[in-house]
């Protein structure tokens, strides 16, 4: 049976699947070539370097994270959107730890880098979660950073088996989301009071 024709997108997809298995830090062109059943030099017909490959994985990851959150919060608002969006991000990190790590390690290479709209997709999804809380616009970036940091920290610890105490991790996550929800509600109240 003939091999499927490789493209830059299919190579990035294969690399993303690989790093989810072996870890982003263990990505190598040789390992990917072996996985694809080709010689390593053949990869360079589709990507220019390992750095280029890692960047393509990052773009894929951020696009997927943004879409996962967006899809989860459709038709929801407030605490329902928060719980659904946070759970979608948590699930993504657990299922795709390698590519998620690639997305967090990447930085834009220039103004036309497709990584920029990919990250903006994530930010737009997080912003949509927060829209139901009626925060002061000046506070939204802080709320977004808080939300992202909390869910990122929890999910990456969980993906790395960082929770060893014998207690329900799901209950801890629910506790975290309730805590954030209360904080966002309090932040909205403070913002509205100061506007009077």
HELIX and SHEET records of a PDB file:
HELIX    1   1 UNK A    8  UNK A   22  1                                  15    
HELIX    2   2 UNK A   24  UNK A   26  5                                   3    
HELIX    3   3 UNK A   29  UNK A   36  1                                   8    
HELIX    4   4 UNK A   40  UNK A   43  1                                   4    
HELIX    5   5 UNK A   50  UNK A   73  1                                  24    
HELIX    6   6 UNK A   78  UNK A   95  1                                  18    
HELIX    7   7 UNK A   97  UNK A  105  1                                   9    
HELIX    8   8 UNK A  114  UNK A  131  1                                  18    
HELIX    9   9 UNK A  137  UNK A  159  1                                  23    
HELIX   10  10 UNK A  169  UNK A  194  1                                  26    
END                                                                             
